[in-house]
Amino acid sequence: MSGATDDRPTLLEVLPKAGLVYSEKGNLSEVLCKPKIMPIKSVSLERLEAMEQQAENFRKSNPTTAMPK
């Protein structure tokens, strides 16, 4: 196994003599975003509550067809 690493040439680091060098090692900090306005009730929850209300109204208006408790 050690013979396999000897066959590969070593790569040398090349730094440019002119121009910009970019580094991501410094000045890392949190990035805060604006708070998002969330609805108090989701649309799905409102639909579910409306369906439950309709079922309750139907049960009250038709007591003979309602399921026994």
N, C-alpha and C positions, 0 to 999 in steps of 0.2 A: 504494500500500500504506500509506503514512503517513496517508492520509485516512481509512482504516478505523479506526485507533486513536483518531482525534480524535472520532469519533461516539460512542464509549462513555463513559459517565460514570465518573469515578474513584471508587473505593470508599475511604472513610476508615475507619481502625481505630477501634473503639469499645471502650473499657475501662470496666467497671462501677465506679461510685463506691463501692458497698457490696457486701459478699459476698466470696466466695473467688475467687481467680484461680488457675487450675491451669496449671502450667508443667512441661514434661517435659525441660527443658534441664539441670537440675542434679542432682547426686548419682547419676549413672548408674554402676552397678557390676555385676560378675558376680553371678549367682544360682546358687549351687551346690546340687545336689540330692543326696539320699542315694545311695550306690553300690548298684547292683542286683546281686543274686547271680545269676551266670550258671551254667548247668549245665556240668560238665566235658565231658560228651558229650551231644550233642543226641539227641533221640528218633530222628530220621531216621538219624543215624550208627549208633546202636545197632541199628536195624532192618537197615541195610545190612550191618553186621558179622555179624548173626545169619544173614542170607541167604547170605553168603559162607561162613560156617561150615557151614551145612546143605549147600551145594553141595560143599564139600570133603569132608564126611562121606559124601555120596552117591557122590562120585567114588572114595573109598577103598573103600566097601562094594561097588561095582559096577564093577570094573576093565574088564570087557568092553564096557560101554556108554559108558565115558568116552571123551572125544575124545583122539586122540593128540597128543602134544606136539610 
